[in-house]
Amino acid sequence: MSGPNTEKKAREPGTRGDTAAEQRAKIWAHNNVAAIAERRAWIETEGTPLADIQVLQDI
């Protein structure tokens, strides 16, 4: 069995070095800037959803 593939994926042309996924993420964030700001403001006021009932387990 061979080892893990360590080759780096070539960058998409014309994207200033960003991958296609990074470009889609930037476009999504740009299109949703108002919703992101609203959610951040809600979390600032109300706290993280479910934080009072979620428990982090030490593994």
C-alpha positions as CSV (number, residue, x, y, z in Angstrom):
1,M,0.0,0.0,0.0
2,S,1.4,3.4,-0.9
3,G,1.7,6.4,1.4
4,P,-0.6,9.5,1.4
5,N,-0.7,11.7,-1.6
6,T,1.4,14.7,-0.8
7,E,1.1,16.5,-4.1
8,K,-0.2,20.0,-3.9
9,K,-3.3,20.8,-6.0
10,A,-2.6,23.4,-8.7
11,R,-4.2,26.8,-8.2
12,E,-7.1,27.8,-10.4
13,P,-6.0,30.2,-13.0
14,G,-7.1,33.8,-12.6
15,T,-8.0,33.6,-8.9
16,R,-5.0,35.3,-7.4
17,G,-3.8,32.0,-5.9
18,D,-7.1,31.0,-4.3
19,T,-8.6,27.6,-4.9
20,A,-12.1,27.3,-6.4
21,A,-13.5,26.4,-3.0
22,E,-11.9,29.5,-1.4
23,Q,-13.4,31.7,-4.2
24,R,-16.9,30.1,-3.6
25,A,-16.5,30.8,0.2
26,K,-15.6,34.4,-0.4
27,I,-18.5,34.9,-2.8
28,W,-20.9,33.2,-0.3
29,A,-19.6,35.4,2.6
30,H,-20.0,38.6,0.4
31,N,-23.5,37.6,-0.6
32,N,-24.4,36.9,3.1
33,V,-22.7,39.7,4.9
34,A,-25.9,41.1,6.4
35,A,-27.0,37.6,7.7
36,I,-23.6,37.0,9.1
37,A,-23.6,40.3,10.9
38,E,-27.1,39.7,12.2
39,R,-26.2,36.3,13.6
40,R,-23.0,37.7,15.2
41,A,-25.1,40.4,16.9
42,W,-27.6,37.9,18.1
43,I,-24.9,35.7,19.6
44,E,-23.3,38.7,21.2
45,T,-26.7,39.6,22.9
46,E,-28.1,36.1,23.5
47,G,-25.0,33.9,23.8
48,T,-24.0,30.9,21.9
49,P,-27.0,28.7,21.1
50,L,-27.2,25.6,23.3
51,A,-24.1,26.7,25.3
52,D,-26.0,26.2,28.6
53,I,-26.8,22.5,27.8
54,Q,-23.8,21.4,25.8
55,V,-20.9,19.8,27.6
56,L,-17.4,19.3,26.2
57,Q,-16.0,15.9,27.0
58,D,-12.4,15.4,27.7
59,I,-11.2,12.5,25.5
